[in-house]
Amino acid sequence: MTANETRLDRRVAIRTLLENRGDLLLVTGLGSTTWDAASVADDDRNFYLWGAMGAAAMVGLGLAIAQPDRRVLVVTGDGEMLMGLGSLATIGVQRPPNLAIAVFDNGHYGETGMQASHTADAVALAGVARACGFKETFDITDERGLRDFAARLHNSASSLFARVVIRADEPPRVLPPRDGVLLKNRFRRAIGADT
């Protein structure tokens, strides 16, 4: 078995994170994590960022501050997180207790041709998050760690950060709606902000 084959399946990982969703709000990053979320089920409480690379964590922060009684999960990829590292510093200072960031890390820039990303070399995202002030960080490499993190999503009183090591593969794309106005309006209705 190759090292890549021992990594977590991205679709299993997203399903695990969302299986006991409750009223959890979801923000997904560019490309693959959006398709992963749609593969579980398109949901009005999913806010897909179609092309706002580097912005998922900051959108999640704004949402967590605006909706303090709701848990917010951001699922993004390693390439996008690398592009938006400064967001970890801002989140670490703001410390919203209802925000969780999960970075699906395959060690590649999947949206631009599968070049090796910096996480395939020396960059340790969980270490960066700790240095930015996250009190609870997870470096997830197996199903048990993933389930432990999924359980923490609903019962933690602090911001969470998880690096989830996934296979470098490209499962069939499941595309949710791509209309930004439709996505914004249905999300606003789902959280009761359309009035």
C-alpha angles and dihedrals in degrees: 000000000000124000089250091054092055091059122096122274107247095220092051088048095053091044090052092050093050102036095097094030102150108171094336115148117220130208116186129196132230119311120328100036090051090052090046092054092046089051089063093046136304106250133184088232090062114097107197119199105210102194105344092123113193094015105091097091093047093048087050091050092052091048093048091052093046093046104037093164094056128073113237123203122192115197114189140147132260094252093054092045090051089053091051102038091135089067089068090059092050092047090047090056095043094044099193104194092213099056127098126179120200116186115198101213119194093157092244141094093241098181096055104043108299097278112166111270125217090261088067086064126031108326113108107193096193088053091050090051091050091049088052092056106268106148095196117047129163131198101199121197103152144039094259092055090048092052091048090053092046089055091050090055091078103034108039123108095203141057112281131209126190132178107204113198107220136177119271097241139114114232118194111292119251105195122203121201112304099200106113095202092050091049093048094047097046091046091051090050091048092055095040095248098120096092 
